[in-house]
């Protein structure tokens, strides 16, 4: 969810998309990729050290799909601001 939240935080202004210009921000992409890779490594290879259970592909896909709902909440928040609070 933190990775999705990072994407959501790219734009808090109503009417502006969170994916706009995302590929031009190399630092953002590098940080996001680092977080994802480290999380994968911890769960898949460092499970003994961190006392976690390695996950299968279906588990990772379920996490990806379920946690991406945070993007909808961010969109809904920006929509409410734009429509009901009359933000510019």
Beta strands, then each sheet from edge to edge (+ up, - down):
end
